[in-house]
């Protein structure tokens, strides 16, 4: 009586749209799985540390070791934290999360 629709009858545009949405969902979930733990776990390194290590290795710098200690946000000077924010977005305190004027 009722026949199951086969995938062959589905238009090509719907197939492409469904596949694209599936890839976007998988990408989003994988991104969350990679980033969400960093909310509670200190990252083992940063891009700047990797760049330093690669540069030291490339230039064969002897004794170029990195020493660092993670500290809580509250332990950082308010001036230092504001400087980090200002280096990324000079109008951070003047907008609601996105500077529309600079992206025109």
TAPE-V675501 format. One line per field, one symbol per residue. ss: DSSP state (a for helix, b for strand, c for the rest). A space follows every 50 residues. Layout:
ss->???
This chain:
ss->ccccccaaaccaaaaaaaaaaaaaaaaaaaaaaaaaaaacccccccaaaa aaaaaaaaccccccccccccccaaaccaaaaaaaaaaacccaaacccccc aaac
